[in-house]
Amino acid sequence: MTFRSRKLLNAIHDLPCLARFPHDCSQYQGVEPAHSDLQEHGRGVGLKTADWAVAALCHTAHMMLDTFDREQKATEWRLAHKRTMDWLFENEVLTVK
């Protein structure tokens, strides 16, 4: 069963855009959860990855990410995912009980 959490996805909308590649940031229009496109995270034909495998990106960065070659896309997504998880824990949006 794939992990789904509307609460986590909603929290991502409140984060800043965490993409660091050059782009015309549209963060002022909101941020969206960009799911991993990597098989190692469960991506497959007709299958979206689990909701923990997301990065907080503005719409522009999310769309640009999809234009990168496979290696660059994976690298940039991983960097944004790490920053997303760091932000969520450092700001106590996610906590461990």
C-alpha positions in Angstrom: 0.0 0.0 0.0 1.3 3.4 -0.9 1.5 6.0 1.8 -0.9 8.9 1.3 -1.3 11.9 3.5 -3.5 14.9 2.6 -2.3 16.6 5.8 1.4 16.4 4.6 0.5 17.5 1.1 -1.4 20.5 2.5 1.5 21.4 4.7 3.8 21.5 1.6 1.6 24.4 0.2 2.7 26.6 3.1 6.5 26.1 2.5 8.7 28.4 0.4 9.9 27.2 -3.0 13.0 25.0 -2.2 14.3 24.7 -5.7 17.8 26.1 -6.1 18.2 25.8 -9.8 17.8 29.1 -11.7 14.1 29.8 -12.5 11.6 32.6 -12.5 10.1 31.7 -9.1 6.3 31.9 -9.0 6.3 31.2 -5.2 3.9 34.1 -4.8 1.3 32.0 -6.5 1.8 29.1 -4.0 4.0 26.1 -3.7 3.1 22.5 -4.7 4.3 19.0 -3.8 6.5 17.7 -6.6 6.5 13.9 -6.3 9.6 11.8 -7.1 9.7 10.4 -10.6 12.2 7.7 -9.5 11.6 4.0 -9.5 13.5 3.6 -6.3 10.7 5.6 -4.6 8.0 3.4 -6.1 7.3 5.2 -9.4 6.0 3.0 -12.2 3.5 3.0 -15.0 0.3 4.4 -13.6 1.8 4.6 -10.1 2.7 7.8 -8.3 5.2 7.7 -5.5 4.3 7.8 -1.8 3.4 11.2 -0.4 6.6 11.3 1.7 8.6 11.5 -1.6 7.8 15.1 -2.3 9.7 18.4 -2.8 8.2 21.8 -2.2 8.5 23.6 -5.5 6.7 26.6 -7.1 4.7 25.8 -10.2 7.4 27.2 -12.5 10.2 25.1 -10.9 7.9 22.0 -11.0 7.3 22.4 -14.7 11.0 23.2 -15.4 12.0 20.0 -13.5 10.1 17.9 -16.0 12.2 19.4 -18.8 15.5 18.3 -17.4 17.3 15.2 -18.5 16.9 12.2 -16.3 20.1 12.7 -14.3 19.7 16.4 -13.7 16.1 15.9 -12.8 16.9 13.3 -10.2 19.7 15.4 -8.8 17.7 18.6 -8.5 14.7 16.7 -7.1 16.8 15.0 -4.4 18.3 18.3 -3.4 14.9 20.0 -3.1 13.5 16.9 -1.3 16.2 17.1 1.3 15.6 20.8 1.8 11.9 20.1 2.1 12.3 17.4 4.8 14.8 19.6 6.7 12.4 22.5 6.6 9.5 20.4 7.8 11.4 19.0 10.7 13.3 22.2 11.7 10.0 24.1 11.7 8.3 21.3 13.7 5.7 20.7 11.0 6.8 17.1 11.2 7.7 15.6 14.5 8.7 12.2 15.8 6.7 11.0 18.8 
